[in-house]
Amino acid sequence: MLKLEFVGEKPVISATGVGFDSRKHDKYEYIEPAAHILQMFLNLDEYNKMEKLEPGEVYGEEKILRILKEAVPNFHELYEESIKEYKKALEEEIADVEKQQILGEKERETLKKNYEFMKKYRIQRATNKIVYEEIINACVEILQKKRVTDVKAPFSNTFLHVLGSLKSTLEMQKGPRALVEVKLDTDTPYAQLTVHF
């Protein structure tokens, strides 16, 4: 069952233990800001080319998933397929431990146990990532369809990350060029995504 919850940084799993990569944040922290941007895009009419986001409400899991389902009606099927593939890859990873001849028997057993121990954690991280990426993909699709040229969001690390994801996704799709900037507006900083069609 799909559940959104914070777990933490990317685990680094070995035969000697489990560590965490502090550079690889859990996408959970970006889901709510991304959902605010998606909701704003869904509400735009075809004549708006610029919009400023000023979220006043905290979105819970139910609202986030409702917004995502509105934008991507078959999201649950996409999620089920993606998470099924991810779980299969985790099982294969555990099975492949036996093939690692450089490890002794005790090391292989320890590595398998470490993989098993972190399995639920990793599935939750994958769930958060799938939800985040689907929100970003939906935003980019609407942004291109409605030809949105400017998006202003509150200045924060989370909104900067989301705008950066929109920019990266546009570039990967060889879509319009985009620029993410931090600006001042009457002494209030904000983040801005500018799209050049």
C-alpha positions, 0 to 999 in steps of 0.5 A: 500500500502506498504511504508517504513518510520520511525515512532519511538519506540513501543507505550505503550497505556493505558486509561491514555495516550500513552507512548513509550518504548525506548528499542523497536526500530523501525525496519526501522533503520535496513532495509537498512543495512540488504538490503546491506547484502542481496544484497551482499549474492545475488551477491555471487557465490558458491565459496565465503565463506567469504565476506566483506561488504563496502556499498558506496551507500544509498539504497532508498525504491525502491531499498530495495524492489527490492532486497527483491523481487529478494530474495523472489518473493512472498514477496508482497503476504506474506506482504499482508497476514501478515498486514491483520492479524495485522490489524484484531488483532488491530480491535479485541483489540479495540473491547475487550476494552468493556470487560474490566470491571475494567475500567469505561465507560470514561476510556474505551472510552479514551482507544479506542480513544488512540488505534485508534489514534495510529493505523496508527503508529502501522501499519507502525511499523508492516510494517517495522518489516515485511520487516526487518524480511523477509530480515533477513529470506532471508539472512539466507536462502542464507547464509545456501544454499551458506554455507557462513562462514564469513561476515564482515560489518562496525562497527555500531549499525545498522550493529551489530543489523543486524548481531545479527538478523542473528545469532538469526535466525540461532539459532532459526532454529537450524541451524549452530552455529554463533558468532558475534564479533567486531574486529580491522583490521589495526586500523579500527573496523568492525563487523563480523559474523562467522558461523560454519557449 
